[in-house]
């Protein structure tokens, strides 16, 4: 069997139609995801061009996704580890 980018689904049943619909939706969403990833990359590039550090921006975004208690717990563990390492 050779590898192709598109596989034809020819299952002439309601289940086959439903399967085809799911696959086509997933493929469409994957394409949208690629576009969004490219746009995010462009925004990081723009921010970098304006003097912001993309690595720090990613960290800020990561922290903002977390609940305050989750951040505090991580910071406490990080402090504990750094102390254990003498830093």
N, CA, C and O atoms as a CHARMM CRD file, in Angstrom:
* protein
*
  348
    1    1 UNK  N      0.83900  -1.17300   0.00000 PROA 1      0.00000
    2    1 UNK  CA     0.00000   0.00000   0.00000 PROA 1      0.00000
    3    1 UNK  C      0.88500   1.23800   0.00000 PROA 1      0.00000
    4    1 UNK  O      1.79500   1.34400   0.82200 PROA 1      0.00000
    5    2 UNK  N      0.63800   2.15800  -0.89300 PROA 2      0.00000
    6    2 UNK  CA     1.45100   3.36300  -0.96700 PROA 2      0.00000
    7    2 UNK  C      0.83100   4.46100  -0.12500 PROA 2      0.00000
    8    2 UNK  O     -0.38100   4.50600   0.08700 PROA 2      0.00000
    9    3 UNK  N      1.69400   5.34100   0.34800 PROA 3      0.00000
   10    3 UNK  CA     1.22800   6.43600   1.19500 PROA 3      0.00000
   11    3 UNK  C      0.75400   7.58400   0.32400 PROA 3      0.00000
   12    3 UNK  O      1.46100   8.01300  -0.58800 PROA 3      0.00000
   13    4 UNK  N     -0.45200   8.08500   0.60500 PROA 4      0.00000
   14    4 UNK  CA    -0.97900   9.24000  -0.12400 PROA 4      0.00000
   15    4 UNK  C     -1.49600  10.24800   0.87200 PROA 4      0.00000
   16    4 UNK  O     -1.76100   9.91700   2.02700 PROA 4      0.00000
   17    5 UNK  N     -1.64000  11.49300   0.41600 PROA 5      0.00000
   18    5 UNK  CA    -2.11800  12.52600   1.32200 PROA 5      0.00000
   19    5 UNK  C     -3.62800  12.48800   1.46400 PROA 5      0.00000
   20    5 UNK  O     -4.17300  13.06900   2.40300 PROA 5      0.00000
   21    6 UNK  N     -4.31200  11.81800   0.55300 PROA 6      0.00000
   22    6 UNK  CA    -5.76400  11.75000   0.62700 PROA 6      0.00000
   23    6 UNK  C     -6.19600  10.32200   0.37800 PROA 6      0.00000
   24    6 UNK  O     -5.78200   9.70400  -0.60300 PROA 6      0.00000
   25    7 UNK  N     -7.01800   9.80200   1.25100 PROA 7      0.00000
   26    7 UNK  CA    -7.53300   8.44800   1.11900 PROA 7      0.00000
   27    7 UNK  C     -9.01700   8.57400   0.81700 PROA 7      0.00000
   28    7 UNK  O     -9.73600   9.28700   1.51700 PROA 7      0.00000
   29    8 UNK  N     -9.47000   7.90300  -0.19700 PROA 8      0.00000
   30    8 UNK  CA   -10.87300   7.96300  -0.56100 PROA 8      0.00000
   31    8 UNK  C    -11.63600   6.97500   0.30300 PROA 8      0.00000
   32    8 UNK  O    -11.29100   5.79600   0.37100 PROA 8      0.00000
   33    9 UNK  N    -12.67300   7.46600   0.95900 PROA 9      0.00000
   34    9 UNK  CA   -13.52300   6.60200   1.77000 PROA 9      0.00000
   35    9 UNK  C    -14.75400   6.25500   0.94700 PROA 9      0.00000
   36    9 UNK  O    -15.53500   7.13600   0.58800 PROA 9      0.00000
   37   10 UNK  N    -14.92300   5.00100   0.65400 PROA 10     0.00000
   38   10 UNK  CA   -16.06700   4.60400  -0.15800 PROA 10     0.00000
   39   10 UNK  C    -16.89700   3.56600   0.57500 PROA 10     0.00000
   40   10 UNK  O    -17.10000   2.45800   0.08000 PROA 10     0.00000
   41   11 UNK  N    -17.36600   3.92600   1.73800 PROA 11     0.00000
   42   11 UNK  CA   -18.21900   3.04800   2.51800 PROA 11     0.00000
   43   11 UNK  C    -19.64500   3.57300   2.35200 PROA 11     0.00000
   44   11 UNK  O    -20.01100   4.56100   2.99000 PROA 11     0.00000
   45   12 UNK  N    -20.45700   2.93200   1.50800 PROA 12     0.00000
   46   12 UNK  CA   -21.79000   3.45400   1.19400 PROA 12     0.00000
   47   12 UNK  C    -22.83600   3.12300   2.26200 PROA 12     0.00000
   48   12 UNK  O    -23.83200   2.45400   1.98800 PROA 12     0.00000
   49   13 UNK  N    -22.59300   3.59800   3.46300 PROA 13     0.00000
   50   13 UNK  CA   -23.53100   3.35000   4.55300 PROA 13     0.00000
   51   13 UNK  C    -23.69200   4.64300   5.35200 PROA 13     0.00000
   52   13 UNK  O    -22.87500   5.55500   5.22500 PROA 13     0.00000
   53   14 UNK  N    -24.72300   4.72600   6.16100 PROA 14     0.00000
   54   14 UNK  CA   -24.83300   5.91100   7.02300 PROA 14     0.00000
   55   14 UNK  C    -23.60500   6.08000   7.92000 PROA 14     0.00000
   56   14 UNK  O    -23.16500   7.20100   8.17400 PROA 14     0.00000
   57   15 UNK  N    -23.06300   4.97500   8.38900 PROA 15     0.00000
   58   15 UNK  CA   -21.85800   5.05300   9.22500 PROA 15     0.00000
   59   15 UNK  C    -20.68600   5.57400   8.40900 PROA 15     0.00000
   60   15 UNK  O    -19.86000   6.33100   8.92000 PROA 15     0.00000
   61   16 UNK  N    -20.60700   5.17900   7.15300 PROA 16     0.00000
   62   16 UNK  CA   -19.54600   5.66600   6.27800 PROA 16     0.00000
   63   16 UNK  C    -19.67900   7.15000   6.01100 PROA 16     0.00000
   64   16 UNK  O    -18.68200   7.87200   5.98900 PROA 16     0.00000
   65   17 UNK  N    -20.91000   7.61500   5.80700 PROA 17     0.00000
   66   17 UNK  CA   -21.14100   9.03900   5.60000 PROA 17     0.00000
   67   17 UNK  C    -20.77500   9.83200   6.85100 PROA 17     0.00000
   68   17 UNK  O    -20.18000  10.90600   6.76800 PROA 17     0.00000
   69   18 UNK  N    -21.13700   9.29000   8.00400 PROA 18     0.00000
   70   18 UNK  CA   -20.81700   9.95900   9.26100 PROA 18     0.00000
   71   18 UNK  C    -19.30800   9.99700   9.47700 PROA 18     0.00000
   72   18 UNK  O    -18.76000  11.01300   9.90400 PROA 18     0.00000
   73   19 UNK  N    -18.64700   8.89100   9.18000 PROA 19     0.00000
   74   19 UNK  CA   -17.19600   8.82100   9.30200 PROA 19     0.00000
   75   19 UNK  C    -16.53900   9.84300   8.38400 PROA 19     0.00000
   76   19 UNK  O    -15.62400  10.55300   8.80100 PROA 19     0.00000
   77   20 UNK  N    -16.99800   9.92200   7.13500 PROA 20     0.00000
   78   20 UNK  CA   -16.45900  10.88300   6.17600 PROA 20     0.00000
   79   20 UNK  C    -16.64300  12.30800   6.70100 PROA 20     0.00000
   80   20 UNK  O    -15.73200  13.12900   6.59500 PROA 20     0.00000
   81   21 UNK  N    -17.81200  12.60400   7.26300 PROA 21     0.00000
   82   21 UNK  CA   -18.08900  13.94300   7.79000 PROA 21     0.00000
   83   21 UNK  C    -17.13900  14.27700   8.94200 PROA 21     0.00000
   84   21 UNK  O    -16.62200  15.39200   9.01700 PROA 21     0.00000
   85   22 UNK  N    -16.90500  13.30800   9.84300 PROA 22     0.00000
   86   22 UNK  CA   -15.97100  13.53500  10.95300 PROA 22     0.00000
   87   22 UNK  C    -14.56600  13.82000  10.43200 PROA 22     0.00000
   88   22 UNK  O    -13.90600  14.76000  10.87300 PROA 22     0.00000
   89   23 UNK  N    -14.12800  13.00700   9.50300 PROA 23     0.00000
   90   23 UNK  CA   -12.77200  13.16800   8.96800 PROA 23     0.00000
   91   23 UNK  C    -12.62600  14.50500   8.26200 PROA 23     0.00000
   92   23 UNK  O    -11.61400  15.18500   8.43100 PROA 23     0.00000
   93   24 UNK  N    -13.61600  14.89000   7.47500 PROA 24     0.00000
   94   24 UNK  CA   -13.54600  16.16900   6.77200 PROA 24     0.00000
   95   24 UNK  C    -13.55000  17.34300   7.75000 PROA 24     0.00000
   96   24 UNK  O    -12.85200  18.33400   7.53100 PROA 24     0.00000
   97   25 UNK  N    -14.32900  17.23800   8.82200 PROA 25     0.00000
   98   25 UNK  CA   -14.32600  18.29700   9.84700 PROA 25     0.00000
   99   25 UNK  C    -12.96400  18.40300  10.50900 PROA 25     0.00000
  100   25 UNK  O    -12.44500  19.50100  10.71100 PROA 25     0.00000
  101   26 UNK  N    -12.38600  17.25200  10.84700 PROA 26     0.00000
  102   26 UNK  CA   -11.06800  17.24100  11.49100 PROA 26     0.00000
  103   26 UNK  C    -10.02400  17.83900  10.54800 PROA 26     0.00000
  104   26 UNK  O     -9.19000  18.63800  10.97200 PROA 26     0.00000
  105   27 UNK  N    -10.06800  17.45800   9.28400 PROA 27     0.00000
  106   27 UNK  CA    -9.11300  18.00400   8.31300 PROA 27     0.00000
  107   27 UNK  C     -9.25300  19.52300   8.19200 PROA 27     0.00000
  108   27 UNK  O     -8.25400  20.23900   8.13000 PROA 27     0.00000
  109   28 UNK  N    -10.48600  20.00500   8.16000 PROA 28     0.00000
  110   28 UNK  CA   -10.71800  21.44300   8.06100 PROA 28     0.00000
  111   28 UNK  C    -10.18700  22.15800   9.29900 PROA 28     0.00000
  112   28 UNK  O     -9.55900  23.21100   9.18800 PROA 28     0.00000
  113   29 UNK  N    -10.43700  21.59100  10.47600 PROA 29     0.00000
  114   29 UNK  CA    -9.94200  22.18000  11.72300 PROA 29     0.00000
  115   29 UNK  C     -8.41700  22.15700  11.79100 PROA 29     0.00000
  116   29 UNK  O     -7.80700  23.09600  12.30200 PROA 29     0.00000
  117   30 UNK  N     -7.80000  21.09700  11.28400 PROA 30     0.00000
  118   30 UNK  CA    -6.34200  21.02800  11.25600 PROA 30     0.00000
  119   30 UNK  C     -5.77300  22.15500  10.39600 PROA 30     0.00000
  120   30 UNK  O     -4.75900  22.75500  10.75300 PROA 30     0.00000
  121   31 UNK  N     -6.41900  22.44600   9.26900 PROA 31     0.00000
  122   31 UNK  CA    -5.97600  23.54300   8.40900 PROA 31     0.00000
  123   31 UNK  C     -6.12900  24.88200   9.13200 PROA 31     0.00000
  124   31 UNK  O     -5.24700  25.73800   9.06000 PROA 31     0.00000
  125   32 UNK  N     -7.25000  25.05500   9.82400 PROA 32     0.00000
  126   32 UNK  CA    -7.46000  26.28900  10.58700 PROA 32     0.00000
  127   32 UNK  C     -6.41000  26.42600  11.68600 PROA 32     0.00000
  128   32 UNK  O     -5.91700  27.52000  11.96100 PROA 32     0.00000
  129   33 UNK  N     -6.07700  25.29700  12.30700 PROA 33     0.00000
  130   33 UNK  CA    -5.07100  25.30500  13.37200 PROA 33     0.00000
  131   33 UNK  C     -3.71800  25.74800  12.83200 PROA 33     0.00000
  132   33 UNK  O     -3.00600  26.51200  13.48300 PROA 33     0.00000
  133   34 UNK  N     -3.36200  25.26800  11.64000 PROA 34     0.00000
  134   34 UNK  CA    -2.09200  25.68200  11.02800 PROA 34     0.00000
  135   34 UNK  C     -2.05900  27.18700  10.82700 PROA 34     0.00000
  136   34 UNK  O     -1.05100  27.83700  11.10200 PROA 34     0.00000
  137   35 UNK  N     -3.16200  27.73400  10.34700 PROA 35     0.00000
  138   35 UNK  CA    -3.24400  29.17300  10.11300 PROA 35     0.00000
  139   35 UNK  C     -3.08500  29.93900  11.42200 PROA 35     0.00000
  140   35 UNK  O     -2.36300  30.93400  11.48100 PROA 35     0.00000
  141   36 UNK  N     -3.75200  29.47900  12.45800 PROA 36     0.00000
  142   36 UNK  CA    -3.67100  30.14800  13.76200 PROA 36     0.00000
  143   36 UNK  C     -2.25600  30.07000  14.31800 PROA 36     0.00000
  144   36 UNK  O     -1.75200  31.05700  14.85300 PROA 36     0.00000
  145   37 UNK  N     -1.60900  28.91800  14.20100 PROA 37     0.00000
  146   37 UNK  CA    -0.23400  28.76300  14.68300 PROA 37     0.00000
  147   37 UNK  C      0.69000  29.74200  13.95900 PROA 37     0.00000
  148   37 UNK  O      1.56200  30.35100  14.57700 PROA 37     0.00000
  149   38 UNK  N      0.49700  29.88900  12.65500 PROA 38     0.00000
  150   38 UNK  CA     1.31400  30.82900  11.88700 PROA 38     0.00000
  151   38 UNK  C      1.06700  32.26700  12.34800 PROA 38     0.00000
  152   38 UNK  O      2.00400  33.05900  12.44400 PROA 38     0.00000
  153   39 UNK  N     -0.19500  32.60200  12.63300 PROA 39     0.00000
  154   39 UNK  CA    -0.52800  33.94900  13.09400 PROA 39     0.00000
  155   39 UNK  C      0.10100  34.22800  14.46000 PROA 39     0.00000
  156   39 UNK  O      0.60600  35.32500  14.70200 PROA 39     0.00000
  157   40 UNK  N      0.06900  33.24400  15.34200 PROA 40     0.00000
  158   40 UNK  CA     0.68200  33.40700  16.66500 PROA 40     0.00000
  159   40 UNK  C      2.18300  33.62300  16.51300 PROA 40     0.00000
  160   40 UNK  O      2.76200  34.47800  17.18200 PROA 40     0.00000
  161   41 UNK  N      2.80800  32.85100  15.63700 PROA 41     0.00000
  162   41 UNK  CA     4.24300  33.00800  15.38000 PROA 41     0.00000
  163   41 UNK  C      4.54400  34.42200  14.89100 PROA 41     0.00000
  164   41 UNK  O      5.53100  35.03200  15.30300 PROA 41     0.00000
  165   42 UNK  N      3.69000  34.93700  14.01300 PROA 42     0.00000
  166   42 UNK  CA     3.86400  36.30000  13.51100 PROA 42     0.00000
  167   42 UNK  C      3.75200  37.33400  14.63100 PROA 42     0.00000
  168   42 UNK  O      4.50500  38.30800  14.65400 PROA 42     0.00000
  169   43 UNK  N      2.81900  37.12700  15.55300 PROA 43     0.00000
  170   43 UNK  CA     2.65100  38.06500  16.66600 PROA 43     0.00000
  171   43 UNK  C      3.88300  38.04600  17.56300 PROA 43     0.00000
  172   43 UNK  O      4.34200  39.09900  18.00600 PROA 43     0.00000
  173   44 UNK  N      4.42300  36.86100  17.83600 PROA 44     0.00000
  174   44 UNK  CA     5.66000  36.78300  18.62800 PROA 44     0.00000
  175   44 UNK  C      6.79800  37.51300  17.91200 PROA 44     0.00000
  176   44 UNK  O      7.58900  38.21000  18.54800 PROA 44     0.00000
  177   45 UNK  N      6.87800  37.35100  16.59500 PROA 45     0.00000
  178   45 UNK  CA     7.90500  38.04400  15.82500 PROA 45     0.00000
  179   45 UNK  C      7.73000  39.54800  15.88900 PROA 45     0.00000
  180   45 UNK  O      8.70400  40.29100  16.01000 PROA 45     0.00000
  181   46 UNK  N      6.49700  39.99100  15.81000 PROA 46     0.00000
  182   46 UNK  CA     6.21400  41.42300  15.90400 PROA 46     0.00000
  183   46 UNK  C      6.58800  41.96300  17.28600 PROA 46     0.00000
  184   46 UNK  O      7.17700  43.03700  17.40700 PROA 46     0.00000
  185   47 UNK  N      6.23900  41.20200  18.32000 PROA 47     0.00000
  186   47 UNK  CA     6.57900  41.61800  19.68600 PROA 47     0.00000
  187   47 UNK  C      8.09800  41.68900  19.85100 PROA 47     0.00000
  188   47 UNK  O      8.61800  42.62300  20.46100 PROA 47     0.00000
  189   48 UNK  N      8.80300  40.69700  19.30500 PROA 48     0.00000
  190   48 UNK  CA    10.26500  40.69300  19.38600 PROA 48     0.00000
  191   48 UNK  C     10.83600  41.91800  18.67400 PROA 48     0.00000
  192   48 UNK  O     11.78400  42.54000  19.15500 PROA 48     0.00000
  193   49 UNK  N     10.26000  42.25500  17.54000 PROA 49     0.00000
  194   49 UNK  CA    10.70000  43.42800  16.80000 PROA 49     0.00000
  195   49 UNK  C     10.48400  44.72600  17.56200 PROA 49     0.00000
  196   49 UNK  O     11.12600  45.73700  17.27500 PROA 49     0.00000
  197   50 UNK  N      9.58000  44.69700  18.53200 PROA 50     0.00000
  198   50 UNK  CA     9.30200  45.86600  19.36600 PROA 50     0.00000
  199   50 UNK  C     10.01900  45.79300  20.71300 PROA 50     0.00000
  200   50 UNK  O      9.71400  46.55800  21.62900 PROA 50     0.00000
  201   51 UNK  N     10.97600  44.86500  20.82700 PROA 51     0.00000
  202   51 UNK  CA    11.81500  44.81100  22.01400 PROA 51     0.00000
  203   51 UNK  C     11.37200  43.86000  23.11600 PROA 51     0.00000
  204   51 UNK  O     11.99000  43.82400  24.18100 PROA 51     0.00000
  205   52 UNK  N     10.32100  43.09500  22.88300 PROA 52     0.00000
  206   52 UNK  CA     9.86500  42.14200  23.89900 PROA 52     0.00000
  207   52 UNK  C     10.50400  40.78400  23.66300 PROA 52     0.00000
  208   52 UNK  O     10.77400  40.40300  22.52400 PROA 52     0.00000
  209   53 UNK  N     10.74300  40.05700  24.74500 PROA 53     0.00000
  210   53 UNK  CA    11.37500  38.74300  24.68300 PROA 53     0.00000
  211   53 UNK  C     10.28500  37.67700  24.51700 PROA 53     0.00000
  212   53 UNK  O      9.48900  37.46800  25.43300 PROA 53     0.00000
  213   54 UNK  N     10.23800  37.00300  23.36700 PROA 54     0.00000
  214   54 UNK  CA     9.19500  35.99300  23.13900 PROA 54     0.00000
  215   54 UNK  C      9.18500  34.87600  24.18100 PROA 54     0.00000
  216   54 UNK  O      8.12200  34.36700  24.53700 PROA 54     0.00000
  217   55 UNK  N     10.35300  34.49900  24.66500 PROA 55     0.00000
  218   55 UNK  CA    10.43100  33.44500  25.67800 PROA 55     0.00000
  219   55 UNK  C      9.68700  33.87200  26.95100 PROA 55     0.00000
  220   55 UNK  O      8.96500  33.07900  27.55600 PROA 55     0.00000
  221   56 UNK  N      9.87300  35.12800  27.34100 PROA 56     0.00000
  222   56 UNK  CA     9.20200  35.64300  28.53300 PROA 56     0.00000
  223   56 UNK  C      7.71100  35.80500  28.26500 PROA 56     0.00000
  224   56 UNK  O      6.89100  35.53900  29.14400 PROA 56     0.00000
  225   57 UNK  N      7.35100  36.24000  27.05800 PROA 57     0.00000
  226   57 UNK  CA     5.93300  36.34900  26.71400 PROA 57     0.00000
  227   57 UNK  C      5.24500  34.99500  26.83300 PROA 57     0.00000
  228   57 UNK  O      4.13000  34.90700  27.34800 PROA 57     0.00000
  229   58 UNK  N      5.90300  33.94200  26.36000 PROA 58     0.00000
  230   58 UNK  CA     5.32400  32.59100  26.46800 PROA 58     0.00000
  231   58 UNK  C      5.14100  32.20200  27.93400 PROA 58     0.00000
  232   58 UNK  O      4.14100  31.58700  28.30500 PROA 58     0.00000
  233   59 UNK  N      6.12300  32.57100  28.76300 PROA 59     0.00000
  234   59 UNK  CA     6.04200  32.26100  30.18300 PROA 59     0.00000
  235   59 UNK  C      4.87200  33.00900  30.83100 PROA 59     0.00000
  236   59 UNK  O      4.12900  32.43500  31.62700 PROA 59     0.00000
  237   60 UNK  N      4.71300  34.29100  30.48600 PROA 60     0.00000
  238   60 UNK  CA     3.61600  35.08300  31.03300 PROA 60     0.00000
  239   60 UNK  C      2.27000  34.46700  30.63100 PROA 60     0.00000
  240   60 UNK  O      1.36500  34.34000  31.45500 PROA 60     0.00000
  241   61 UNK  N      2.15400  34.09000  29.36600 PROA 61     0.00000
  242   61 UNK  CA     0.90700  33.47800  28.89200 PROA 61     0.00000
  243   61 UNK  C      0.63800  32.17600  29.63300 PROA 61     0.00000
  244   61 UNK  O     -0.49800  31.89500  30.01700 PROA 61     0.00000
  245   62 UNK  N      1.67800  31.38900  29.83000 PROA 62     0.00000
  246   62 UNK  CA     1.54100  30.13100  30.56300 PROA 62     0.00000
  247   62 UNK  C      1.07500  30.38200  31.99500 PROA 62     0.00000
  248   62 UNK  O      0.19700  29.68000  32.49900 PROA 62     0.00000
  249   63 UNK  N      1.66200  31.37900  32.64400 PROA 63     0.00000
  250   63 UNK  CA     1.27900  31.69000  34.02100 PROA 63     0.00000
  251   63 UNK  C     -0.15000  32.20700  34.10700 PROA 63     0.00000
  252   63 UNK  O     -0.87000  31.87600  35.04900 PROA 63     0.00000
  253   64 UNK  N     -0.56900  33.01100  33.13900 PROA 64     0.00000
  254   64 UNK  CA    -1.91500  33.56900  33.16200 PROA 64     0.00000
  255   64 UNK  C     -2.98800  32.49900  32.98700 PROA 64     0.00000
  256   64 UNK  O     -4.13400  32.70200  33.38700 PROA 64     0.00000
  257   65 UNK  N     -2.63100  31.37100  32.39700 PROA 65     0.00000
  258   65 UNK  CA    -3.58500  30.27200  32.21800 PROA 65     0.00000
  259   65 UNK  C     -3.84900  29.53100  33.52100 PROA 65     0.00000
  260   65 UNK  O     -4.85000  28.82600  33.64900 PROA 65     0.00000
  261   66 UNK  N     -2.95600  29.68900  34.48000 PROA 66     0.00000
  262   66 UNK  CA    -3.04600  28.93600  35.73300 PROA 66     0.00000
  263   66 UNK  C     -3.79700  29.71900  36.80000 PROA 66     0.00000
  264   66 UNK  O     -3.83600  30.94900  36.79300 PROA 66     0.00000
  265   67 UNK  N     -4.37800  28.98000  37.69800 PROA 67     0.00000
  266   67 UNK  CA    -5.03800  29.57300  38.86000 PROA 67     0.00000
  267   67 UNK  C     -3.95600  30.08600  39.81400 PROA 67     0.00000
  268   67 UNK  O     -2.85000  29.54700  39.84700 PROA 67     0.00000
  269   68 UNK  N     -4.27900  31.13500  40.59500 PROA 68     0.00000
  270   68 UNK  CA    -3.27200  31.67600  41.52600 PROA 68     0.00000
  271   68 UNK  C     -2.66700  30.62000  42.45100 PROA 68     0.00000
  272   68 UNK  O     -1.46200  30.63600  42.69900 PROA 68     0.00000
  273   69 UNK  N     -3.48900  29.70800  42.96000 PROA 69     0.00000
  274   69 UNK  CA    -2.94200  28.68800  43.87100 PROA 69     0.00000
  275   69 UNK  C     -1.99000  27.73500  43.14500 PROA 69     0.00000
  276   69 UNK  O     -1.04100  27.23300  43.74800 PROA 69     0.00000
  277   70 UNK  N     -2.23400  27.48400  41.86200 PROA 70     0.00000
  278   70 UNK  CA    -1.32600  26.62800  41.09400 PROA 70     0.00000
  279   70 UNK  C      0.02300  27.31800  40.90400 PROA 70     0.00000
  280   70 UNK  O      1.07200  26.68300  41.01900 PROA 70     0.00000
  281   71 UNK  N     -0.00900  28.61300  40.61600 PROA 71     0.00000
  282   71 UNK  CA     1.24200  29.37200  40.45000 PROA 71     0.00000
  283   71 UNK  C      2.02200  29.39300  41.75300 PROA 71     0.00000
  284   71 UNK  O      3.23700  29.19600  41.75600 PROA 71     0.00000
  285   72 UNK  N      1.32100  29.63400  42.87200 PROA 72     0.00000
  286   72 UNK  CA     1.99000  29.69600  44.17500 PROA 72     0.00000
  287   72 UNK  C      2.62700  28.35400  44.51200 PROA 72     0.00000
  288   72 UNK  O      3.74600  28.30100  45.02200 PROA 72     0.00000
  289   73 UNK  N      1.91700  27.27800  44.22700 PROA 73     0.00000
  290   73 UNK  CA     2.45800  25.94400  44.50000 PROA 73     0.00000
  291   73 UNK  C      3.71500  25.69400  43.67000 PROA 73     0.00000
  292   73 UNK  O      4.71100  25.19000  44.19000 PROA 73     0.00000
  293   74 UNK  N      3.67500  26.04200  42.38800 PROA 74     0.00000
  294   74 UNK  CA     4.84700  25.86100  41.53100 PROA 74     0.00000
  295   74 UNK  C      6.02100  26.70500  42.01100 PROA 74     0.00000
  296   74 UNK  O      7.16000  26.23800  42.03800 PROA 74     0.00000
  297   75 UNK  N      5.74100  27.95200  42.38900 PROA 75     0.00000
  298   75 UNK  CA     6.80800  28.82100  42.87900 PROA 75     0.00000
  299   75 UNK  C      7.42100  28.27200  44.15600 PROA 75     0.00000
  300   75 UNK  O      8.63600  28.34300  44.34100 PROA 75     0.00000
  301   76 UNK  N      6.59200  27.72300  45.04100 PROA 76     0.00000
  302   76 UNK  CA     7.09300  27.15100  46.29200 PROA 76     0.00000
  303   76 UNK  C      7.99100  25.94900  46.01000 PROA 76     0.00000
  304   76 UNK  O      9.04800  25.79700  46.62200 PROA 76     0.00000
  305   77 UNK  N      7.56500  25.10300  45.08500 PROA 77     0.00000
  306   77 UNK  CA     8.36700  23.92400  44.74100 PROA 77     0.00000
  307   77 UNK  C      9.67100  24.35300  44.06600 PROA 77     0.00000
  308   77 UNK  O     10.73100  23.79300  44.34600 PROA 77     0.00000
  309   78 UNK  N      9.59100  25.34600  43.17700 PROA 78     0.00000
  310   78 UNK  CA    10.78800  25.85900  42.52100 PROA 78     0.00000
  311   78 UNK  C     11.76600  26.40800  43.55500 PROA 78     0.00000
  312   78 UNK  O     12.96200  26.12600  43.48800 PROA 78     0.00000
  313   79 UNK  N     11.26000  27.19800  44.51900 PROA 79     0.00000
  314   79 UNK  CA    12.12000  27.73000  45.58600 PROA 79     0.00000
  315   79 UNK  C     12.76000  26.60000  46.38400 PROA 79     0.00000
  316   79 UNK  O     13.94300  26.66000  46.71700 PROA 79     0.00000
  317   80 UNK  N     11.97300  25.57100  46.69000 PROA 80     0.00000
  318   80 UNK  CA    12.48600  24.42900  47.43400 PROA 80     0.00000
  319   80 UNK  C     13.62300  23.75700  46.66200 PROA 80     0.00000
  320   80 UNK  O     14.67300  23.46300  47.23500 PROA 80     0.00000
  321   81 UNK  N     13.42000  23.51600  45.37600 PROA 81     0.00000
  322   81 UNK  CA    14.43700  22.88100  44.54600 PROA 81     0.00000
  323   81 UNK  C     15.69400  23.74000  44.45300 PROA 81     0.00000
  324   81 UNK  O     16.80800  23.22700  44.55500 PROA 81     0.00000
  325   82 UNK  N     15.51600  25.04800  44.26000 PROA 82     0.00000
  326   82 UNK  CA    16.67500  25.93600  44.15900 PROA 82     0.00000
  327   82 UNK  C     17.44100  25.97200  45.47100 PROA 82     0.00000
  328   82 UNK  O     18.67200  25.99000  45.46700 PROA 82     0.00000
  329   83 UNK  N     16.73700  25.98100  46.58400 PROA 83     0.00000
  330   83 UNK  CA    17.38000  25.95700  47.88400 PROA 83     0.00000
  331   83 UNK  C     18.16900  24.66100  48.07300 PROA 83     0.00000
  332   83 UNK  O     19.28900  24.67100  48.58400 PROA 83     0.00000
  333   84 UNK  N     17.57700  23.56300  47.65800 PROA 84     0.00000
  334   84 UNK  CA    18.23500  22.25500  47.77500 PROA 84     0.00000
  335   84 UNK  C     19.52100  22.21700  46.92800 PROA 84     0.00000
  336   84 UNK  O     20.48100  21.52300  47.26300 PROA 84     0.00000
  337   85 UNK  N     19.51200  22.97700  45.82800 PROA 85     0.00000
  338   85 UNK  CA    20.69500  23.01900  44.96300 PROA 85     0.00000
  339   85 UNK  C     21.69200  24.09400  45.37900 PROA 85     0.00000
  340   85 UNK  O     22.74000  24.26100  44.75500 PROA 85     0.00000
  341   86 UNK  N     21.35400  24.81100  46.43200 PROA 86     0.00000
  342   86 UNK  CA    22.26500  25.84500  46.92100 PROA 86     0.00000
  343   86 UNK  C     22.14400  27.14900  46.17300 PROA 86     0.00000
  344   86 UNK  O     23.05900  27.97100  46.21700 PROA 86     0.00000
  345   87 UNK  N     21.04300  27.35900  45.49000 PROA 87     0.00000
  346   87 UNK  CA    20.89300  28.59700  44.70700 PROA 87     0.00000
  347   87 UNK  C     19.76200  29.34300  45.15200 PROA 87     0.00000
  348   87 UNK  O     19.47700  30.41200  44.61300 PROA 87     0.00000
